Amino acid sequence: MIRSVSIIGAGIGAQHLLGYGALPDRYQIHSICDLDAERGGALARTHPDVTYGNDYNAILADPKVDVVDICLPPHLHFSAILAALEAGKIVVCEKPLVASLAEADQLADKVAQTGGIVSPVFQYRYGLGTAQLLALIEAGLAGRCYAGTLETHWNREKPYYDIPWRGTWAGERGGALLGHAIHIHDLLAWLIGPVAQVFADTATRVNDIEVEDCAALSIRMECGALITSSVTLGAADDTSRMRLLFEGFTVESDHAPYSLAEKSWRFTARAPTTQTQIDAVLAQVSEAKTGFAGMFEALADTLDGQGGRDVTLQDGRRSLEFVTAVYASARSNLPVALPLARDHPLYGGWVPDAARER
Ligand SMILES: NC(=O)c1ccc[n+]([C@@H]2O[C@H](COP(=O)([O-])OP(=O)(O)OC[C@H]3O[C@@H](n4cnc5c(N)ncnc54)[C@H](O)[C@@H]3O)[C@@H](O)[C@H]2O)c1
């Protein structure tokens, strides 16, 4: 079945369009919706038969639209997702999904009522590199994970913050932890999770903004692995990197900031596992669709009854639970154990009260 998609928001929505466009036998692009007619219209014109509109409610009312892909600023996600579920649409929504565990649980209630689907965007998971690592784990060559390092070392300068919602608690709902490092932290939890505890330090050092742009995290996984995660928006270039030290090998990811798994990852055998054993498994791993195309393909598979690879609402909630724990730890200067109970002081959100009232 080919599903008809409307993309709401023409910023990162342009990359989503390319992702859907790479899957012509699974999706067709119906429309681009954006309040900015110049931006939205220009994006719509890049694809044949794609219409432009500026009215989200009209998209929701259109029975020809199957999938609503929300690429709006973070503070608009919650209400836009609820409305799309009410309208019976399949929902894809950019990160961060919403701004609290309470909102994530309200979405889960709405999904239960409507029978809908919400797929949060975590495109890092898709590509050759992760397929290789999963194949080696599946083949029994990984063993226990001892430790690891994560780097989200990106460069964001003043012009990036000219868009008014960025850099603010009210608009962005968080800083580098919520907006940038959320990808690599999702990847970690997906590969070797869940997280058992986090101890975090955050700071605003690079730009004159309200939210954090640097962080140092110490993470204990439930499996026992000890992970450190370094985050800054003050790097010379945009580099992401994951190194995981397993009993059977050490793996280092590629460094691409937006599609970490697109290229081959580097696997080094650790005795008694041999490089020959590793290479034999890797030789069987075929090219995989990467980034947004990989994610949208996995969603289409699930919608067609072959589930298991898509990003779920539970995954989105888990990423927000981690963010909640990180802010709780940074503010208390204490380690925070997960999962968080519903009576946790930040269950209703981490955005400071003064910013909410604005
Ligand atoms: N997955 C990723 O790698 C990735 C990368 C960049 C951004 N994002 C996320 O995508 C989201 C959007 O980010 P962006 O950088 O594209 O933002 P942006 O501000 O560049 O684009 C948002 C667009 O939404 C439009 N818009 C705002 N309100 C609207 C409304 N009510 N109806 C229709 N259109 C409306 C704006 O006119 C604007 O063009 C954010 O949540 C961000 O965190 C994800």
The ligand as an SDF file (V2000), in Angstrom:
LIG
                    3D

 44 48  0  0  0  0  0  0  0  0999 V2000
   16.0740   14.8860   13.3380 N   0  0  0  0  0  0  0  0  0  0  0  0
   16.9390   15.8660   13.1100 C   0  0  0  0  0  0  0  0  0  0  0  0
   18.1050   15.6170   12.7690 O   0  0  0  0  0  0  0  0  0  0  0  0
   16.4960   17.2930   13.2180 C   0  0  0  0  0  0  0  0  0  0  0  0
   17.2640   18.3100   12.6490 C   0  0  0  0  0  0  0  0  0  0  0  0
   16.7960   19.6330   12.7490 C   0  0  0  0  0  0  0  0  0  0  0  0
   15.6140   19.9120   13.4320 C   0  0  0  0  0  0  0  0  0  0  0  0
   14.9080   18.8820   14.0090 N   0  0  0  0  0  0  0  0  0  0  0  0
   13.6580   19.1490   14.7490 C   0  0  0  0  0  0  0  0  0  0  0  0
   12.6520   19.4920   13.7840 O   0  0  0  0  0  0  0  0  0  0  0  0
   11.7620   20.4620   14.3410 C   0  0  0  0  0  0  0  0  0  0  0  0
   11.7480   21.6880   13.4240 C   0  0  0  0  0  0  0  0  0  0  0  0
   13.0450   22.2280   13.3860 O   0  0  0  0  0  0  0  0  0  0  0  0
   13.5110   23.1910   12.1810 P   0  0  0  0  0  0  0  0  0  0  0  0
   14.9620   23.4080   12.4000 O   0  0  0  0  0  0  0  0  0  0  0  0
   13.0460   22.6350   10.8980 O   0  0  0  0  0  0  0  0  0  0  0  0
   12.6840   24.5200   12.5500 O   0  0  0  0  0  0  0  0  0  0  0  0
   12.3500   25.7870   11.6260 P   0  0  0  0  0  0  0  0  0  0  0  0
   11.9410   26.8590   12.5600 O   0  0  0  0  0  0  0  0  0  0  0  0
   13.4620   25.9900   10.6620 O   0  0  0  0  0  0  0  0  0  0  0  0
   11.0860   25.2700   10.7650 O   0  0  0  0  0  0  0  0  0  0  0  0
    9.8100   25.1460   11.3500 C   0  0  0  0  0  0  0  0  0  0  0  0
    8.7930   25.5750   10.3130 C   0  0  0  0  0  0  0  0  0  0  0  0
    7.4880   25.4360   10.8890 O   0  0  0  0  0  0  0  0  0  0  0  0
    6.6760   26.4770   10.3910 C   0  0  0  0  0  0  0  0  0  0  0  0
    5.5290   26.6620   11.2660 N   0  0  0  0  0  0  0  0  0  0  0  0
    5.4980   27.1780   12.5110 C   0  0  0  0  0  0  0  0  0  0  0  0
    4.2500   27.1470   13.0210 N   0  0  0  0  0  0  0  0  0  0  0  0
    3.4690   26.5810   12.0650 C   0  0  0  0  0  0  0  0  0  0  0  0
    2.0940   26.2420   11.9920 C   0  0  0  0  0  0  0  0  0  0  0  0
    1.2530   26.4990   13.0070 N   0  0  0  0  0  0  0  0  0  0  0  0
    1.6130   25.6700   10.8650 N   0  0  0  0  0  0  0  0  0  0  0  0
    2.4370   25.4210    9.8120 C   0  0  0  0  0  0  0  0  0  0  0  0
    3.7740   25.7160    9.8330 N   0  0  0  0  0  0  0  0  0  0  0  0
    4.2680   26.2810   10.9470 C   0  0  0  0  0  0  0  0  0  0  0  0
    7.6090   27.6750   10.3520 C   0  0  0  0  0  0  0  0  0  0  0  0
    7.1310   28.6610    9.4320 O   0  0  0  0  0  0  0  0  0  0  0  0
    8.9180   27.0600    9.8980 C   0  0  0  0  0  0  0  0  0  0  0  0
    9.1330   27.1380    8.4960 O   0  0  0  0  0  0  0  0  0  0  0  0
   12.2690   20.7530   15.7460 C   0  0  0  0  0  0  0  0  0  0  0  0
   11.5430   19.9710   16.6670 O   0  0  0  0  0  0  0  0  0  0  0  0
   13.7250   20.3280   15.7080 C   0  0  0  0  0  0  0  0  0  0  0  0
   14.2020   19.9150   16.9580 O   0  0  0  0  0  0  0  0  0  0  0  0
   15.3330   17.6030   13.9050 C   0  0  0  0  0  0  0  0  0  0  0  0
  1  2  1  0
  2  3  2  0
  2  4  1  0
  4  5  1  0
  4 44  2  0
  5  6  2  0
  6  7  1  0
  7  8  2  0
  8  9  1  0
  8 44  1  0
  9 10  1  0
  9 42  1  0
 10 11  1  0
 11 12  1  0
 11 40  1  0
 12 13  1  0
 13 14  1  0
 14 15  2  0
 14 16  1  0
 14 17  1  0
 17 18  1  0
 18 19  2  0
 18 20  1  0
 18 21  1  0
 21 22  1  0
 22 23  1  0
 23 24  1  0
 23 38  1  0
 24 25  1  0
 25 26  1  0
 25 36  1  0
 26 27  1  0
 26 35  1  0
 27 28  2  0
 28 29  1  0
 29 30  1  0
 29 35  2  0
 30 31  1  0
 30 32  2  0
 32 33  1  0
 33 34  2  0
 34 35  1  0
 36 37  1  0
 36 38  1  0
 38 39  1  0
 40 41  1  0
 40 42  1  0
 42 43  1  0
M  CHG  2   8   1  16  -1
M  END
$$$$
